[in-house]
């Protein structure tokens, strides 16, 4: 005798729940709310677990974006050694947590992290990690990474990696536009000599032409499925280099000859990732590349750290998991911080780009994300989330004093994002 359809479906559901409960095991919950003792090292725990082939579930919007893993003494010991708070939960409690997260009326979801992404940082050889927020975060969280520069990029080494961070590079070939302030400084002259030597060695007459080739190669990496992240001046100068592929925007002190007088009209915005319709800064002595940067660098002194905050946007965890992953935090209002490129003028951002965070009451976008080909790019304005106005020669930030930094959490969200199950990466 056949069972009625509704009763049959209920029976199947009950069997499914019983099987799930019986096969479940105790879990370790690495909470990411205000109860977490070290948010930054918690990301390192998740990465370490993935590197040991452990399953990691990212519970989006549950207690600040917590991590759930199968309980085992080795993992518990690692958390304790690194100073990361965790809770051991029973199998039945874990089932309740998963049920709560996946309820239709909760803006939460579960994302399975599959493997530890292989990470590269684009940085000149010999540079130390303490002048870049991402390398600081990687070092502190104990997440391994490799360093690549122009030669390795042009040789195709990028395709050995999942995730690439662009160090504070000037892809326009104008040496950071530090000429007016530091033209006679030893570090500036050494940097210029190093870059010019690298260009000649790789067969380019100008640094700007080398950087354009590198930018195009990175774009191919993204198109083929790579994840690219950039902060500060590596964001806008990267897109400017792509747009200026067929024109010279560098003045004589940077490349030995004057720029193309029609450079602005010859920009090709179809080649850029995030920005469009921007206007170049033609004054070679002004510490600014274009009108993308908001506020302009010469107005940074007018910024008040006491009133400088930006707000993370909220997304649907179940329908927009990618921006939700990238904005996981234990707060939604973050302290602002400056950089050569602090924020992005909203009018210069392409309509296809997702805005993740913005300074309230302004057109200053602080954090954005987009797709290109099979990969993604994410730009984060500013230099160091825990150093409001980082200057050349300033001492490094000690992240042991900022274990719960919301600004640094955004960086580490990006590092784990490529580990997410591919079918869940949709925007």
N, C-alpha and C positions, 0 to 999 in steps of 0.2 A: 504494500500500500504506500503510495507516494505521500510525503508530507506536504502540507500547504506551502506555497512559495515563501511567505513571510517567515513562517516558523523555520523553514529550511535555512534561510539566510541567517536567522538568529542563531541557529545551531552551529553553522559554520563560523560565525563571529565568536561564539563562546569557545569553540575548539581552538580557534586562532589565538584568543587571549590566553587560554590555559597553556597552550604550547609556548607562547612567548614568555609567560611568567615562569614556567617550569624550566625553560632553557636559559633564563636570565641568570646573571650572577651579580655578586656585590660589585659596586662601582666606586671609583674615586671621582669626586666632583671638585674641580679646581674652580672655585667661585671667583667671579670677576667684578663683584660689587664692592661696596665700601668695607666689606669684611676681609678683603684680600690684603695681605701684608706686603706683597711685592708684585704688582701687576706686570711689570716689564719682564721679570724672570719667569712669570707664569707662561708667557708665550714661548720662552725657551724650553719649558717643560713639555708643552704641546709638541714643539718641533722635535725634541729629544725622543718623545714617545713614538712619533712617526718614523724617526730614523731607526728605531728598534722594531719596526713592523707592528706596532701596537695600533689598535683602532682608536681614533679620536673623534668624538662628536662635538661639534661646535653648537652650543645651544643659543641661538641668536635671540637677543633681547631677554634672555632668562638670567637674572641676577648679573646684569652688566655684560652678558656674552660669555657665559661660563663654558668650561670644557669638561666633558664626561669621558672617562676611560675605564676599562675593566680594572678591578682591584687586583693589585699584586704587590708584594712587599718591596720589590726592587723600585717600582714607581713611587711608592710611599716614601721610601728612603731618599730617593732623588729629590722629591719635593722638600723634604725636611732639610737636606743638605743645602739646598739653594734658598731656603727661607721662604718658600711659597706655601701659603695657607691652602689646606684642602680638607675635605670632609669625606669620610668613608660612609657610604650609604648602602643599605641593604638592597637586595634584588627587588623586593616589593616596593620600596621607596623610589628606586630608579624607574620602575614601571610607571609610578604615579607622576614622576617628574616629566617623563617623555609624553605621557598622556596630556599633562597640563600644557606643555610646550606646543603640542600639535593640535590643540583644540582650535576650532574655527574662529572662535570669538576672542582669541588671544593673538596679538601681533608678535608671535614667536615662531620659530621653526628649528628643525634639526638639520645641520649640514654635516655630512660625513667627510672628514679629511682623510685622503687616501695615502699620500706619500709626502715625505719631506722634500720640498722643492729645492733644486740646486740653484744657489744664489751667486750672482756676480755683481761686483761694484766696479763701475767705470771710473778709474782714478789714475792719475800719473804715478809712475813708479816712485817709491820713496816717500810718498805722502803718508802722514800719520793719521790714525783714525779719529783723533780727538777734535778735528776741525770740521767734522761732518756729522750731522745728527744721526743719519742712518747707520754709519759705521760705528758710532758710539752705541746705538741701540743694539746692533748685532753683537758687539763685543760684550756689552753688559748682560744681554740675555743668553749669551753663550751659544749663539747660532753661527755655524761655520759659513764662510764665504770666501770666494776667490777674487783677486784683483785682475782686471783687464784694462788695457788701454788701446790706443789707436791701432798698433800693429796686430794685436790679437783680434780686435773687432774686424779689421779688414781681411784677416786670414780666415774668417768664418767661425771663430771659436764660440761666438754667441750661441750657436745652435746646440752647444753642449749644456746650456743652462735653461732654467725655467723662468727666472726672475732677474731683472737687471735694474740696478739703481745708478742713476747718473749723478756723480759727484758734482760739486759746484763748479761746473765747467761753463766756459763761455764759448758756445758753438759758432759765434759770429766771427771769431778770429780777431777780436779787439782786446784781448788780454784782460777781460773784466772791466774795461774802460776805466782803469785805475791810473791812466797816464797823467791826468792833471794833478793828482795827489801823491803819486808814488813813482814817477818816471825815473827818478835818480836812486830809488831804494834798491839795495842789493838784491832782495828777494824778487823784486819786479824784473830787474835785468836778468837774473838767473832764470826766471820763469820764461821770459821772452826768448832767451837763447835756447833753452831746452825745447820749447815748442817749435821754433824755427828749424832746429837740428832734426827733430822728429819728422817734420814735413819734408825736408830735403831727403832724408833717409828713405822715406816711403814714396818718393817720386813726385812730390808736389812743390810748386814754386812758392806757394803762399800757405800760411797756416789756415787762412779762411777756406781755401780750397780743400785742404785735408779734412777740416772739421765738417764741411758739407758732405764729403764722401762718407765720413763716419756716421753722420746723421742719417743719410740715406740707408746705410747698412743696418743701423738700429731699427729704422722703419720697416725694413724687410724682415727683421727678427720678430717684430710685433705682428706683422701681417701673417707670418707663418705659425703664430700661436704663442708668442712670447708675451711676458708681462713686464711692462716698463714702469718705473716709478722715478719721479724727479722732484727736487725741491729747489727753492730759491732761484738763482739765475739760470740753472739748467733747464728750467721750464720754458720761459719765453724765448731764450736765445736758441733753444732747439728748434722751435717752430719758425723763428725768424730765419735761421739757416736754411730750412727747407723751402721757405717762400722765396728766398734770395738765391736760389740755385743758379739762376742765369744772369745774375747781376752782381756788381762789386759794391758793397755798402761800406767798406773800410776806408778810412782816411789815410793820408800819407804816413803818419807816424806809426801806423799799425801794419801796413803792408807795402810801403815804399812808393805808392802812387795814389792819386786822388780817387774818390769814389765815383761811380757812374752818376752824372747829374740827374738822370731819369730813373734812379734806383727805385724810388717809391712807386712809380707807375709800372715798373717792371716786376714787382712782387707778384708771385703766383700763389694766391691763398688756397687754391685747390689742392696744393701739396702739403698743407699743414695738417696737424692732428687736432688741435684744440682751438686755435685762435684765427680770427679773420678780420679783415678791414682795419688793421692797426696801422698806425703812422710811425715811421721810423724817427728816432731822435738823431738828427743829422749833425748836431754839435759834437765833435769828437772829444771835447773836454768836459762834457756833461756826463755825470755818473748815472746814465740811463740809456736803455736800448730803444724803447718805443713807448707808446702810450698804453700798452697792455698793463704795466705795473701801476697798481693803486695801493696806497698813495705813492706819488713819485718819490724817488730816493732823496731828492733835495728838500722834501717836506717832512721827512721822518722825524726831525728834531721837534716838530710840533705835536707829535703823538704823545699821548699821556698813558703810561702803562696802567694807571689806576682805572681808566675807563675803556681800555682796549680789550674787547672780548669779541668772539665770534660764536655762532650757533650752528650746531650740527642739524641737518635736516633729518626728518624721520621718514622711513620707507617701509613698505609692506614686506615683512620677512618672508611670507609665503609666495608672493608674486614678484618681488624685487630682491632676491637674496644677495646679489652682488653688492649693490650700494648699502644694503643692510650690514653685510660683513665689514665693509670698509669704514662704517661709522660706529661700530661697536664701542661702547664706552660706559663708564660708571657715572658720567655727567654729560649733559648735552650743551652746556655753555663753557667754552674754553678760553683761557687767557690768550690774548694776541701776542705775537712776537714779530720782530722786524727782520728784514733781509734786504739784499740788493733788489730782489723781487719779493715784495711782501704779500701782495694780493693781485688779483686779476680783474681788470675792468670788464664788467658784465657785458657791455655792448660789444666787446671784442671776442666773446666766446661763441663758438659755433652752436647752432640750435640742437645739434645731435649730441652734445656733451651733457652729462649729468652733473649738476651742481650739488655738491655734498655738504658744503658749509659756506656761510656768508656772514659778513659783519652786519649786524642789524642796523637798518636805517641808512645804509650806504650801498653803492654799486660795487663794493669790494668783495669778490669771491675768494675764499681762502683755500678751497679744496675742491677738486673736480675729477671726473672720471669719464672715460670714453672707450669705445671699441674701434679697432682698426683691423680689418681682415679677420683672422681667427684669434687675434690677441687683444690686449687692452693696454691703456696707458692711464696713469694717475698722477696728477700734479698737485703739490702741496706747497703753498706759499710760505715764505719766511725761512730763516736760517736754523735757529735752534729753539725748540719749544720751551726750554727752561733758561734761556739767556735772552732777555728782551731785546737788547741791542748789541749783538755780538760784533766786535770790532777786530780788525787785523791785529794779531798778536795777543788777543785776550787769552787767558788760561782756559783749559778745557773744562767742560761741564762734568761734574762728578755725579753720575746717575745714581749712585748709592744714596744720594741726598734727595733723589726725586723718584723713588721706587714706584710711586703711584701716579706718575705724570700722565694726565689725559692726552696732552699733545704728543707725547712719545708713543702712546697706545695707537694712535692713528697710523704711525709708521709701521708698527708691528702687525697691525691688522693686514696691511698690504703684503707683508712677508708670508703670512699664513694663507692668504687668499688663493694663491695658485694650487694649494694642496686640496682645495675643495673638489668634490666629485663633479666631473665635467658636465653632466646632464643638469646640474643644478645652477650652473653659471649662465644665467640669462638676464638680460636687462631690458 
